[in-house]
Amino acid sequence: MNDDLPDAVKKCLDILDENLEILSNIEFDLNDEKHDKLVPGMKLHHLYDMSNDVAESEKIRRAESKLMRRQSEGF
């Protein structure tokens, strides 16, 4: 039974690793829905600023996802 424990832990970590990005993406999508609202009559420079914010936010999300993946691999 003790020999099976490391294998079971490895299987659990593999499953977590496979699904970590999916779970992370679901969380981000749910949070994004709260902030994705366009206001009528916006000026062009506001839309430009919004597009820059979205690009920066996506870079941060990717970096966070990669960090979580590296941390999960370290265990």
QUIZI-V380135 format. One record per run of one state. SS is the DSSP state (2 for helix, 1 for strand, 0 for the rest). FROM is the first residue (numbers start at 1). TO is the last residue. Records with the same first field share a line. If there is no record, write none. Layout:
SS = FROM-TO / FROM-TO
//
This chain:
0 = 1-1 / 36-43 / 75-75
2 = 2-35 / 44-74
//
